[in-house]
């Protein structure tokens, strides 16, 4: 059940990113052809309100506002009489497919980021993946380095530390011997020189 809810949530956040343009996701879009121009896709507003049913009848003398459905691009809206534009309804599946293809044509794909689903430039994603691989390789080499040192250091430690330990032990043993010799010398001087 949790996986199902997470899938629905991911799908919803992907939709937010995909339909992040001027035309809301729930508003139907149309292929608009104005005489003498290339067709484009747009949402339609009449008197400032979105047409929310594709079958809505619009009188030919009614002025309509065409809002281009091209997310990630700022475009001006067009106000024109309905009789001068031909509108063909675009289903939501066709719209989703068109938007994904438009993203891909611009070199973007939808990716999950720390801030949710966002259109990410493919080149940037490749650089990011390369950086992550380099970081992982660096982390592995850093993690492996202490293990390699530990594996080789006891033998090196014993070989290098044995002379050092001997010197230290001899120095620690020499201190009391020198002290005893000094005491003996002072005592001898006092006893033999003081007695004669």
C-alpha positions as a Markdown table, in Angstrom:
| # | Residue | x | y | z |
|---|---|---|---|---|
| 1 | Unk | 0.0 | 0.0 | 0.0 |
| 2 | Unk | 2.8 | 2.4 | 0.9 |
| 3 | Unk | 4.6 | 1.7 | -2.4 |
| 4 | Unk | 1.3 | 2.5 | -4.2 |
| 5 | Unk | 1.0 | 5.8 | -2.4 |
| 6 | Unk | 4.6 | 6.7 | -3.1 |
| 7 | Unk | 4.1 | 5.9 | -6.8 |
| 8 | Unk | 1.0 | 8.2 | -6.9 |
| 9 | Unk | 2.9 | 11.0 | -5.1 |
| 10 | Unk | 5.9 | 10.7 | -7.5 |
| 11 | Unk | 3.5 | 10.8 | -10.5 |
| 12 | Unk | 1.8 | 13.9 | -9.1 |
| 13 | Unk | 5.0 | 15.7 | -8.5 |
| 14 | Unk | 6.2 | 14.8 | -12.0 |
| 15 | Unk | 3.0 | 16.3 | -13.4 |
| 16 | Unk | 3.6 | 19.5 | -11.5 |
| 17 | Unk | 7.0 | 19.8 | -13.1 |
| 18 | Unk | 5.8 | 18.8 | -16.6 |
| 19 | Unk | 2.8 | 21.1 | -16.6 |
| 20 | Unk | 4.7 | 24.1 | -15.1 |
| 21 | Unk | 3.7 | 26.5 | -17.8 |
| 22 | Unk | 1.0 | 29.2 | -18.2 |
| 23 | Unk | -1.7 | 26.6 | -18.9 |
| 24 | Unk | -2.7 | 24.6 | -15.8 |
| 25 | Unk | -2.7 | 20.8 | -16.0 |
| 26 | Unk | -6.5 | 20.4 | -15.8 |
| 27 | Unk | -7.2 | 22.9 | -18.5 |
| 28 | Unk | -7.7 | 21.3 | -22.0 |
| 29 | Unk | -5.4 | 22.4 | -24.7 |
| 30 | Unk | -6.0 | 22.9 | -28.4 |
| 31 | Unk | -3.9 | 22.9 | -31.5 |
| 32 | Unk | -4.6 | 26.5 | -32.7 |
| 33 | Unk | -4.1 | 27.6 | -36.3 |
| 34 | Unk | -4.5 | 31.2 | -37.0 |
| 35 | Unk | -4.7 | 31.9 | -40.7 |
| 36 | Unk | -1.3 | 32.6 | -42.2 |
| 37 | Unk | 0.7 | 31.2 | -39.2 |
| 38 | Unk | 2.1 | 27.9 | -38.0 |
| 39 | Unk | -0.1 | 25.8 | -35.7 |
| 40 | Unk | 0.7 | 26.0 | -32.0 |
| 41 | Unk | -0.8 | 24.5 | -28.8 |
| 42 | Unk | -2.6 | 26.7 | -26.4 |
| 43 | Unk | -5.2 | 26.9 | -23.6 |
| 44 | Unk | -8.2 | 29.2 | -24.3 |
| 45 | Unk | -9.7 | 31.9 | -22.1 |
| 46 | Unk | -12.9 | 33.7 | -22.7 |
| 47 | Unk | -13.5 | 36.8 | -20.7 |
| 48 | Unk | -10.5 | 35.9 | -18.4 |
| 49 | Unk | -11.9 | 32.4 | -17.6 |
| 50 | Unk | -10.4 | 29.1 | -18.9 |
| 51 | Unk | -12.4 | 26.9 | -21.2 |
| 52 | Unk | -12.5 | 23.8 | -19.1 |
| 53 | Unk | -14.6 | 21.6 | -21.4 |
| 54 | Unk | -13.2 | 20.9 | -24.9 |
| 55 | Unk | -16.8 | 20.7 | -26.2 |
| 56 | Unk | -17.7 | 24.2 | -25.1 |
| 57 | Unk | -19.3 | 26.2 | -28.0 |
| 58 | Unk | -17.7 | 29.6 | -28.6 |
| 59 | Unk | -19.6 | 32.1 | -30.8 |
| 60 | Unk | -17.6 | 33.1 | -33.9 |
| 61 | Unk | -17.7 | 36.8 | -32.9 |
| 62 | Unk | -16.4 | 36.1 | -29.4 |
| 63 | Unk | -12.9 | 37.3 | -28.7 |
| 64 | Unk | -10.7 | 34.5 | -27.3 |
| 65 | Unk | -7.4 | 34.7 | -25.6 |
| 66 | Unk | -4.9 | 32.0 | -26.7 |
| 67 | Unk | -2.3 | 31.2 | -24.1 |
| 68 | Unk | 0.6 | 29.2 | -25.6 |
| 69 | Unk | 1.2 | 25.9 | -23.8 |
| 70 | Unk | 5.0 | 25.8 | -24.0 |
| 71 | Unk | 6.3 | 25.4 | -20.4 |
| 72 | Unk | 9.8 | 26.8 | -19.6 |
| 73 | Unk | 9.3 | 29.4 | -22.3 |
| 74 | Unk | 7.6 | 32.8 | -21.8 |
| 75 | Unk | 5.3 | 33.7 | -24.6 |
| 76 | Unk | 2.8 | 36.4 | -25.2 |
| 77 | Unk | -0.9 | 35.6 | -25.3 |
| 78 | Unk | -3.0 | 36.3 | -28.4 |
| 79 | Unk | -6.4 | 37.9 | -28.4 |
| 80 | Unk | -8.3 | 37.1 | -31.6 |
| 81 | Unk | -11.9 | 36.6 | -32.8 |
| 82 | Unk | -12.9 | 32.9 | -32.6 |
| 83 | Unk | -13.8 | 33.0 | -36.3 |
| 84 | Unk | -10.2 | 33.6 | -37.2 |
| 85 | Unk | -8.7 | 30.6 | -35.4 |
| 86 | Unk | -9.2 | 26.9 | -35.9 |
| 87 | Unk | -9.1 | 24.9 | -32.7 |
| 88 | Unk | -8.5 | 21.1 | -32.5 |
| 89 | Unk | -8.7 | 19.5 | -29.1 |
| 90 | Unk | -5.6 | 17.8 | -27.8 |
| 91 | Unk | -6.2 | 14.9 | -25.3 |
| 92 | Unk | -4.3 | 14.9 | -22.0 |
| 93 | Unk | -2.2 | 11.9 | -23.1 |
| 94 | Unk | -1.2 | 13.7 | -26.3 |
| 95 | Unk | -0.4 | 16.8 | -24.3 |
| 96 | Unk | 1.8 | 14.9 | -21.9 |
| 97 | Unk | 3.6 | 13.2 | -24.8 |
| 98 | Unk | 4.1 | 16.5 | -26.6 |
| 99 | Unk | 5.5 | 18.2 | -23.5 |
| 100 | Unk | 7.9 | 15.3 | -22.9 |
| 101 | Unk | 9.1 | 15.4 | -26.5 |
| 102 | Unk | 9.5 | 19.2 | -26.3 |
| 103 | Unk | 11.6 | 18.8 | -23.2 |
| 104 | Unk | 13.7 | 16.2 | -24.9 |
| 105 | Unk | 14.1 | 18.3 | -28.0 |
| 106 | Unk | 15.5 | 21.1 | -25.8 |
| 107 | Unk | 17.9 | 18.7 | -24.2 |
| 108 | Unk | 16.0 | 18.3 | -20.9 |
| 109 | Unk | 14.5 | 15.4 | -19.0 |
| 110 | Unk | 12.4 | 15.3 | -15.8 |
| 111 | Unk | 14.5 | 14.2 | -12.9 |
| 112 | Unk | 13.9 | 14.0 | -9.2 |
| 113 | Unk | 16.0 | 16.5 | -7.4 |
| 114 | Unk | 16.3 | 17.7 | -3.8 |
| 115 | Unk | 13.6 | 20.2 | -4.6 |
| 116 | Unk | 11.2 | 17.7 | -6.3 |
| 117 | Unk | 10.9 | 16.8 | -10.0 |
| 118 | Unk | 12.5 | 19.4 | -12.2 |
| 119 | Unk | 13.5 | 19.6 | -15.9 |
| 120 | Unk | 17.2 | 19.1 | -15.8 |
| 121 | Unk | 19.5 | 19.6 | -18.8 |
| 122 | Unk | 20.9 | 16.3 | -20.0 |
| 123 | Unk | 24.4 | 17.6 | -20.2 |
| 124 | Unk | 24.2 | 18.8 | -16.6 |
| 125 | Unk | 22.9 | 15.5 | -15.5 |
| 126 | Unk | 25.8 | 13.7 | -17.2 |
| 127 | Unk | 28.2 | 16.0 | -15.4 |
| 128 | Unk | 26.5 | 15.4 | -12.1 |
| 129 | Unk | 26.6 | 11.6 | -12.6 |
| 130 | Unk | 30.3 | 11.8 | -13.5 |
| 131 | Unk | 30.9 | 13.8 | -10.4 |
| 132 | Unk | 29.0 | 11.3 | -8.2 |
| 133 | Unk | 31.1 | 8.5 | -9.7 |
| 134 | Unk | 34.3 | 10.4 | -9.0 |
| 135 | Unk | 33.1 | 11.1 | -5.4 |
| 136 | Unk | 32.3 | 7.4 | -4.9 |
| 137 | Unk | 35.7 | 6.4 | -6.2 |
| 138 | Unk | 37.4 | 8.9 | -3.9 |
| 139 | Unk | 35.4 | 7.7 | -1.0 |
| 140 | Unk | 36.3 | 4.1 | -1.8 |
| 141 | Unk | 40.0 | 4.9 | -2.0 |
| 142 | Unk | 39.9 | 6.9 | 1.3 |
| 143 | Unk | 38.1 | 4.0 | 3.0 |
| 144 | Unk | 40.5 | 1.4 | 1.6 |
| 145 | Unk | 43.7 | 3.4 | 2.5 |
| 146 | Unk | 43.5 | 2.9 | 6.3 |
| 147 | Unk | 42.8 | -0.8 | 5.8 |
| 148 | Unk | 45.9 | -1.1 | 3.7 |
| 149 | Unk | 48.0 | 0.7 | 6.3 |
| 150 | Unk | 46.6 | -1.4 | 9.1 |
| 151 | Unk | 47.4 | -4.6 | 7.1 |
| 152 | Unk | 51.0 | -3.6 | 6.4 |
| 153 | Unk | 51.8 | -1.5 | 9.5 |
| 154 | Unk | 52.2 | -4.2 | 12.2 |
| 155 | Unk | 55.2 | -5.8 | 10.4 |
| 156 | Unk | 56.6 | -2.4 | 9.6 |
| 157 | Unk | 55.9 | -1.3 | 13.2 |
| 158 | Unk | 57.7 | -4.3 | 14.7 |
| 159 | Unk | 60.7 | -3.9 | 12.4 |
| 160 | Unk | 61.0 | -0.1 | 12.8 |
| 161 | Unk | 59.9 | 0.1 | 16.4 |
| 162 | Unk | 62.2 | -2.7 | 17.9 |
| 163 | Unk | 65.4 | -0.6 | 17.7 |
| 164 | Unk | 63.5 | 2.4 | 19.0 |
| 165 | Unk | 62.1 | 0.4 | 21.9 |
| 166 | Unk | 65.5 | -1.1 | 22.7 |
| 167 | Unk | 67.1 | 2.4 | 22.8 |
| 168 | Unk | 64.3 | 3.7 | 25.0 |
| 169 | Unk | 64.6 | 0.7 | 27.4 |
| 170 | Unk | 68.4 | 1.0 | 27.5 |
| 171 | Unk | 68.1 | 4.8 | 28.2 |
| 172 | Unk | 65.6 | 4.1 | 31.0 |
| 173 | Unk | 67.9 | 1.4 | 32.5 |
| 174 | Unk | 71.0 | 3.7 | 32.1 |
| 175 | Unk | 69.5 | 6.5 | 34.2 |
| 176 | Unk | 69.3 | 4.6 | 37.5 |
| 177 | Unk | 72.8 | 3.0 | 36.8 |
| 178 | Unk | 74.3 | 6.5 | 36.2 |
| 179 | Unk | 72.6 | 7.8 | 39.4 |
| 180 | Unk | 73.9 | 4.8 | 41.4 |
| 181 | Unk | 77.4 | 5.4 | 40.0 |
| 182 | Unk | 77.2 | 9.1 | 40.9 |
| 183 | Unk | 76.1 | 8.2 | 44.5 |
| 184 | Unk | 78.8 | 5.6 | 44.8 |
| 185 | Unk | 81.4 | 8.1 | 43.5 |
| 186 | Unk | 80.2 | 10.8 | 46.0 |
| 187 | Unk | 80.2 | 8.3 | 48.8 |
| 188 | Unk | 83.6 | 7.1 | 48.0 |
| 189 | Unk | 85.0 | 10.6 | 47.9 |
| 190 | Unk | 83.3 | 11.4 | 51.2 |
| 191 | Unk | 84.4 | 8.2 | 52.9 |
| 192 | Unk | 87.9 | 7.9 | 51.6 |
| 193 | Unk | 88.9 | 11.5 | 51.1 |
| 194 | Unk | 87.2 | 12.6 | 54.3 |
| 195 | Unk | 88.8 | 9.9 | 56.4 |
| 196 | Unk | 92.4 | 10.7 | 55.4 |
